[in-house]
């Protein structure tokens, strides 16, 4: 039992951030799917573009003020720019999935469009979680600028960068 407790202690921050990120992401995914399907008539790429922009605006607040609230960024302008740039990469992931499934494989129709959206959402979610932690909301340090962080937890039992607010 103590090994489970130690393992949880080691990955606690990652688990809590990941869970909150997934809740915010689920809201973003619902927005993305709803808007993309509603606007499908304007073209599959335009529809996902508009849907992603709307979902990005909605998820920025959730991620900034809830998922990663205990982390400090470089400043709101820098954080916002990086967030939107990384969501642009996420949009390119959607484009790639739509292109592969519908244009290359020739699987057309709304069903296959939604399969492409599901694939893009899955790949984009992994990319966004990793990239937000690495480049947008970094680990605060006691005596300097935020450090860049990987998905690997610190080797010691303490949290990197000192104490954080409990989530």
Secondary structure, 3 states (H helix, E strand, C coil): CHHHHHHHHHHHHHHHHHHHHHHHHHHHHHHHHHHHHHCHHHCHHHHHHHHHHHHHHHHHHHHHHHHCCCCECCCHHHHHHHHHHHHHHHHHHHHHHHHHHHHHCCCCCHHHHHHHHHHHHHHHHHHHHHHHHHHHCEEEECCEEEECCCCCCCCCCCCCCCCCCCC
